[in-house]
Amino acid sequence: MKNTFGSSLSLTIFGESHGCAIGAVLDGMAAGVPVEEKFLARCMDQRRARGDGLSTPRVEADRIRFLSGVVNGHTTGTAIALMIENQNTRSGDYAKTADLLRPGHADYTAYAKYHGFQDARGGGHFSGRVTAALVAGGAVVLAALQRAGIDIATHIARCSGISDIPFALDDPAALSAQVQTLATKEAGFAVLDAAAEEPMKAAIRSAGAEGDSVGGVLETAILGLPAGVGEPYFDSVESLLAHLAFSIPAVKGIEFGTGFGFADLRGSGANDAFRMKDGHIVTATNHNAGINGGIANGMPVVFRTVVKPTPSIYKQQDTVDYISKKDAQLSIQGRHDPCIVPRAAIVQTCAAALAVGDLLTARYGEGWMTRPATFRKEAN
């Protein structure tokens, strides 16, 4: 099982949904980097369930406990090991249907790979519960990126067919204002258009009341990524961001900038013309989302992912009993989200932070963490 991402800056995740704890090991952070508990708690709160009809009734504090690598609010330079206790598990909810494969879940593929030795309680290591560890580790990097002048934010671009205001792809100043709006928004529901929030919430609650679920689209913006970061092929900016995006359960597609809209354009409309502005090379448009040849060109990086409806629904479904090898029917028990999109927004932000942190460390070493002001001058 592969549980580690990153080369120069790496994150290893561990734990299961109903185990005693989940956690992560973040390796590659320089010594002396501030770790602010309030910032980490705010990120964790954005992912946390609230039992409000929009998320699972499984509500947990999700407090981060550092086991190593952080002393007196600063990194020590050694591996940062952190743990989050599982405090509200009900494994008995899964006992009656333990032999039935849940449609849309990893039950069958887990059985095929691990031959029945996997922890099946609550989805085990395949559960979205493990993303709490990804947020915890990613938030440490996210805060360091902010000090280096790189901002990352995610909003709910669409949920159950209801759209939010899109990021201003071609207007860096307007996009920066949108990112700042999200940065100061209270935790819980990341939208730019206040008028879209209640209709989205109503659609989620309606699906949940019917024993069903809904999906949506998340849009992430990365501001301040210096030109020249990334590699042409296997470690391209798109490759690493996509790698981590697809590590988020339920993400089934990704596009950068104009994305699939390129299919309907000609080259004359798809290309981003270069211009000089305040002594810097910029592009007049940003169809390519700040990336050319796998390498950042200094413009904002914007990408979108599609998040499928939560597979755990209460409607009766056809399935198979994988022990008796017979067709069966399943009515899922337990506590589940009618939509994971709102809680996944911060997960995608922190996942992107890990990818950007790895890219920067590969190019600049620890300098972007320890000397952020000097790093900005050198990068520009």
N, C-alpha and C positions, 0 to 999 in steps of 0.2 A: 504494500500500500504506500503510495506516494503522498506525503503530508507536508512537504516543504516547497516553498516557492522562493525564488530569488537566488542570485549569485553573489553580488557584492553586498547586498542587504537582504537578508532572508528571514522568512517567517515559517515556523513549524507549528501546526495546530494539533491538538490531541483531545481525546475525550468522547463521550457518547451522551446522547440526549438524557438518558435516565441513569447515568453513572454518578459517582459522587461529585465529579467536577469536570469542567472543560477548561482548556487553557491554551497557551501559546508560548513559544520561545522566539524572541526577536533577536537576531544576531547581526552585528555589523554597525550598530550605533556607536558613535564616538563617545568618549568620556566628557562629562560636563554639560550635556544637553539637558535643559530644563524639562521636567515632567510634571505638569500641573494637574493635580487631581480633579479640580473643578472642570477643566476642559474635558478630561477623559470621562468624567461622570456625565457631562452633558451629551457627549457622543453616545454613551451607553444608554442614556435615557431616550434618545431618539429611536433606538432599536427595540427598546423594552416594550413588552405587551402591557396593556392597560385594562383588559377585561371590559372594554366599553362597547362591544359589539362589532368593532372594527378589527380586532385581533383576538388571539386565543385567550381563554380565561386563565391560562397558566401564567400567572403573574409572579415574577421573581425580582429581587433587588438588583441582581447583576453587579455586585460590588467587586471591583478588581483587587486582588491580593497579589502584590509583588513578592516573589520568592527569592529573586536575585536580580542584580543588575541596576537597581535603583536605590540610592541612599540619600537621605536629606533632600529629596525633591530633584535629584539630578542623576543622570546615567553614570555608571561607573566605568563603562567601556567594555564590560564583559557581557555575556549573553543575558538578556532580560527574560526571565521566566515569570509568567503570571498565571493566575488561576482564578476561576469564577465558579463558585459552588452551585450545584443544582439543588435547590431547596424546595421545589414544589413538583415532585414527580408522582405519577399514579400509574405505575406499571401494570396494575391489574386491569386497566382499561383495555389492554392489548392481549390479555391471556386467552379470551374466548375465540379470537380471530387470528391467533398466532400462526396457523398453518395456511391462511388464506392470503394470496398475493394481492396487495392493494394496487388497483389500476393507477398508472401514472407515477407510482413510487419506484424505489430502487429495490424492492423486496426480492423480485425474481433475479435481477442481475447480481445482487449481493449473495443470494443463495448459489448462483452459478459460479461465482468467483471464490467464495469463502466456505462453500459446502456445509452450511448450517452452523458454522462456528461464530458467525457475526452476532453482535448484540442487536437483536431485533426490537428491543423495547423502545417505543417512540421513534423508531427509525434509526436508533443507534448513532453511528458516526455519520450517517447520511442525512441526519436531521438538520433543519435550519437552525436549531438550537446552537450548533457549533459556530455559526456566524458571529455569535457574541464574542468569541475568542478572536476572530478575524478583526472585528471592530476595535477591540481592546488594543491589539498590537498595531493595527493601522492608525489608530488615533495618536499614538506616540509619534509616528512618522508624520502624520498630518499636521500636528502642532509645530514640528521642526520645519516643515515646508512653509508654513505660514510665516515663520520668522525669517525665512530665506526669500520672502516675497512671492511665493507660489500659492495661489488659492485654488481650492477644489470644492465644488458644491454640486449637489444633485437635487432635482425636483421631479415631481410626478408629472410627466408630460401628458400622460393620458391614463385614465382608469375607467374601466367598464364603458368605454366609448365616449367619455367626457374628457375634453381637452383643457389643459392649462395653457397659459401664454408660453410660446416656445422661447428658448434662448435666442438672443440677437446674434446670430452666427456671424454676420457681416459688419457688426458695429461693436468693436471692442469696448468703447466707453459705456454703451448701454448694457452690454453683457456684464461688465464689471459691477455696474449698479445692481443688476439682478442677482449676482453672486453675493454681494453685500447684504441685500435684502434677505436672502436665505440664511446667511450667517447670523443675522440678528433675530431671526424668526424663532418663536417659541417651539420647543420640541413637540413632535407628534404628527404633523402633516405638512410636508414640504411642497407647497404650491406658491406660485407667484400671483395668481389671480384669486383674490379672496372670494369672488363670486363662484368659482369652480369648486371650492372646498366642500360646501354642504351637499351639492348634488352628487359629488363623488362618494361622500360618506353615506348618503342615503342609498346609493346603488350597492355599496358593499353590504350594508345592513340588510337590504332587501334580499340579496343573494343568500346571506347567512340565514335569514329567517326561513328560506325555502330549502335549507340543507345543502345549498350549492356554494359556489365560489366564483370570483372574477379575477381577471388579470389586468395588465396595463403596460405602460412604457415608462422607463426612467431615462432622464436626460442628464448627463454630467458635463460640466465645463471645467477645464484646467487652464488657469490664467498664470502667465509669468514663466512658462517653461522656456528656457533659453534655446535659441537656434543652435543646432549642432548636436543635440542630445538624441541618442538612439542609433541603431545599426541598420544597414540596408535590408537584411533578410531575416534571420531567425530571431534576432532580438530587436526588431523594429518597435517603434512606439506603439503601433497598432497591435503587434503580436503580444507584447507584454500586457497591455491593457485588456485585450480580449481574453488572454489566458486567465487573468484574475476575474474578469467579469463572468466567465463561464464556470468559475469555481463557486459562484453564488447559486444555491439551489433554485431551480425554476427559471433561470435565465436561458432562453432558447434562441436568441438572435442578437446581433449587434451591427450597428452601422456608424460610420464616422462622417461628420459633415453632411453633405448632400446625400451621401449613402446610396441607397437603391434608387434615388432620384436621378443619379447619373445615367441610368438606362434610357431616360427620355431626353437627354441633352446631346448637343453636338460639342465637339472639343472647344469651339469658339465660345460656348456658353459655360463650359465646365471648368476651363482654365482660370486661375486666379492671377490677374495682371500684377506685376511688381511696381512699386512706387517708393519714393523717398519721403520720409516724414520725420521731422526733427532729428535728422542725421541718421536715421535707422531705416533699414529695408523692411517694408511691409507689403502686404497684398491688398488690392482694392476690394476684393471679395474674399470669402473664406470657405469656398465649396469643399476644399480638401482638408478642412479642420486642422490647420496648422501643421500638417505633416506632408512632406514630399520625399519619396524614396525611402520611407520608413524612418526618416529623421525629422525632428521638430524644426520648423522654420521661424519660430518666435511668435506666431499668431496663436490665438486661443485654440485649444484642443477641445472639441465638442463631440461626444458620442452618445448614442442611444441604445438601450437594450430593451428587449421585449421580455416580460415576465409572465409566464403562463399562469392560468388560474390554479389556486392551491389544489393539489390532487386529493387531499383528504376532505371528502364531502360526505354528508350524511344520507344522501340518496342511495337506494339499493343499486348495486352494480354487479355485472357478471364478472366472474373471476375463475381461478383454479385453486384447488387444494393441492399444494405442491408436495405434500407428504403422501396422500392417498392417490395422487395423480388423477383426480376427477374434477369435472366441471362443478362449480359451486356459485353461490351468491353471497355477497358481502354487504353488510351495513356497518360502516366504520363507527367505532366508539372513540372515546377520548376527547381531547380538547384541541381545537384546530382553528387556524385563521381563515376567515372567509375571503381574505385577500392579504397577500404578504407585501404588496407593492409599497405601502407607506413605511413599513418597518425596514424594507430593503434599501431605501434611499441612502441612509447613512452607511449601510454595508457597502454599497457601490462606491461611495465617496472614499471610504477607508481602503477598499481594495485598490482603487486608482492611486491612492497615496503610496501604497506599498510598491506599485509598479514604478511610479515616478521616482520614489526614493532609491530604488534599485538602479534605475537609469542614471540618476545624478551621481550616485556613489561610484558607478562604473566609470564615469567620465571625469569627475572632479575629486574623487576620494572623499575624505571626511570633511573637507573644507566647507561644503555647503551647510553642514550642521554646526561646525565650531566657529566659523567666521562668516556668517550670513551676509553681512554688509560688504565685505571684501569679495565674496563670491558673486554678488550681484554686479559689482563693477567689472570683474573679470569676465563674467558671462556676457555682458553687454558690450 
